[in-house]
Amino acid sequence: MKLVAVASGKGGVGKSTVSLGLARALAGAGRAVGLLDADIYGPDIPVMLGLKQTRELRRWELGRNPRFGRVELEPLEVEGIKVMSVGFLLAEAQMFAMPAMLASFIGDQLVRNVRWGELDYLIVDLPPGTADLQQHIFATMELAGAILVVGPQDAAHLDARKVLSLLRDAEVRVLGAVENMRGLRCPHCGETLDVFPPVAEERSLLREVDLLVSIPLDPAFAKVNGIPPQFGELARHVEERFA
């Protein structure tokens, strides 16, 4: 099983969208895929899959399944993908009230105490930034590689370069970058219009990391039931990196 982390320096760049799109594309190519929503303070994968937990969780027992008292958690299978998220255990509007010093234990539990079975890939959707949980995952989990997601803004690239530094310090292989929201695609004529000014050359992540795929702002992405071609291209790039 290859663990592939999807990371970003800041929130709002579409990291969860890329994680889910990559998982769907790999599963569509016949791979056995798991998707871990490791953003324990803001899990978005459940709502993106149309899933909702309404019952609040009152107690979390480290090392045990907080719902059923068993040692291992059972992932949900959605669209042929095995999925696990804190959002399956907490009510949708419930905050995750766990001290930061214990967050790394939750991350371990969600990777090691889940019945993933035989997988080709486990895609790990990380929280944004370089906090304790990300540092712990990079330092202790056997990641096969990481993908950095940025938006077309200076701040997104600048913050992503900090994550890049953290990955290099942890000796995690960087597979490349995805630039999301790169221009607005007109639904009428198909022309792409730049919404943001160009990223300053000295701040661009793409000076140091290969661009795997560029994804435009496109209203069709919110409506498509299949797999947009950009995610199929991303999946091919990922598989080529491991060939």
N, C-alpha and C positions, 0 to 999 in steps of 0.2 A: 504494500500500500504506500503510495506516494502522498505525503502531506504537502499541500500547496497553500501557503498563506496569501491572502489578498489584503493588502495594507494601504493606508493613506496617511498623510500628515495631518489632514484636517477633515472634519465632517462635511457632508453635503456635496461630495464630489461624485457620488454614485457607486461607492465601493460595494454595497450590498447588491445593487443591480448587476454589477460586473460579476460578483461571486455567483449569483443565481444563474445569470446568463451562461457563464462558463460551465457550471454544473449541468445545466440543461443540454448544452452543446455536446459535452463529453458523453452524457448518457444517451443522447441521440445518435452518437457514433458507436454505440454498443459497449461502452465502458461501464464497469460497476462503480458507481459514484456515491460518495457521502458528502453532505454539506453541513458543516458545523457553524452555527451562528454564535461566535464567541464574543460578540458585543453585548456583554452581560448587563450593561447599564442602559442600553438603548437597542434591544433586539428588534430588527425590522423584517427579518425573513418570514416570520409567520404571517404578517399582514400582507406581504407580497405574494404569498401563496394562498391567500384567502382564508387563513386559519385564525381562530380566536379562542383564547382561554378566558372564561368568565369567573372561574372559582379562584379566590385568593389563596396563596400559599402562606401559611402562618409560621412554619419552621423549616429550616434547611439543615439537614444532617450531613456534614461533610463525610464523604466516603460511602454514603447510602443514598438510595433513591428516595427523594423527599416525598414522593407520592405514595409509593407502594412498599417501602421498607426493604426492598431487595438491594443487593450490592450493586447491580448493574441497571443502567437506564436503557430503555427500549426506544430506538429512534422511530419516527414515523416515516412511512414510505409514501412519497408524493411524486407523481410524474416519473416513477422509476428511479427516484433519488432517495436515499436514506438521509433524513434530516433530523437534526437535534438543535434545540434552542432553549435558552432560559425562558423565552416567551411562551414555550409550551407548558411551563411549570408555574409561572406567575400569571395573574390576571392581566389582561391587556393594559389596564390603566394603573397597575400596581408598580411602585418603584422597587428597585432592587436595593434593599437596605443592608448591604454587607460592607464592612470596613475594607478599605483598599488593601490592607495587608493580607486579607484572606481571599482576595479576588483570584490570586494565582492558584489557590487550591481548587476553586470552582473551575478554572480553566483546565486543570489536570483531570478533574472528575469528568468533564464533558468530552475529553478526548479518550481517556483510558478506561473509564467506567461505563462506556456505551457499547452495546452489542452491535458493532458495525458490521461484523461478518467479514467476508472476503471482498475487499474493495481494490480497484485499480487506483482510484484517487479519492482523497479526502480534502475537500476545499474548505479552508478555514477563513471565515469572514471575521476579521479582527476589528476591534474598536479603533477609531482614528487616534493618531498621536504616538507618543513614545513613553507611555506611563508604565507602571509596575507590571501589569498583566502582559503587555506586549514584550517587555524586556524578558520576563520569565519564559514566555513561549519561545522566543528566539533563542534563548540560552539553553533550554532544557529539552525541548521537543525536537525530534529528528525530522526537521523540515527538509523536504527534497528541494524546495525552492520557494520564492516569494514573487508576487506581482505587485507593483506599485500603481495606484490609481490616482490620477490628478485631473483637475479641471483646468481650463485654459486661462488661469489667472496667476499672477506673480505669487500671491500668498500660497496657493495650492502647491506650486512647484517648489517654493522655498521650504515649506513645511515637509514636503515629501523628501527633500534632500536630507533632512534631519533623520527621517526614518531610514533612508539609504545608509547613512553613517552608522546607525544602530545595527542594521542588518550586516554590514561589513564587519563591525566589531565582533558580532556573534558568529561570523563566518558562515552566514546563510547565503546560498546562491540566489542571486537576483535574476529572474527569468526575463524581465523586461517591464515595460510600463504600458498602461492603457491611458490615453487621454480622452476623457469623457466630456460630453457637451461641447465638442469642438465645432462651433458654428450652428446656426439654425437652418434646418432644411425646410424650404417652403413646400407646403403640402400641395400647392397648385402647379408650380413650375419646376420644382425639384432642385432649384438653385440653392446653394449653401451660402448663407450670409454670416460673416464674422460678427458676433455679438460683443466679444471682449477684445480689447487691444492686444497686440502680440506680447507674449511673455518676454521680459528682458533677457537677453542672451546669457548674462552672467548668473541669472537665477534659474534658468531652465534645467529641469531634471534630465531632459533629453540630450544634454551635452555628455552625460555620463551613463545613461541607460538606454538600451534599444527600445524604440517604439514598436510595440507589438500590433496595436490596432488603434485607430482613431474613431470615436463614436460621436455622431452629430446629435444635436438636439432635434428630435424628430417626433411629432405627435403620434406617429404610427407605432412607436415603441410601446406606448401604453395600451395599445389595442391588439397588437399581434399575438395570436395564440401559439404560433410556431416559434422558431428560433431565428432571430434576425441574423443576416449573413455575417455581421461583424463578430458575433460570438462564435459562429462556426470557424471563422478565421482565427480567432483567439485560441480556440481549442486545438486547432491544427498547429499553431505556433508552440503551444505548451507541449504537445506530444512530440514535436520535432526536437525540443530541448532535451527530451529524455530518450530519444532514439539511440 
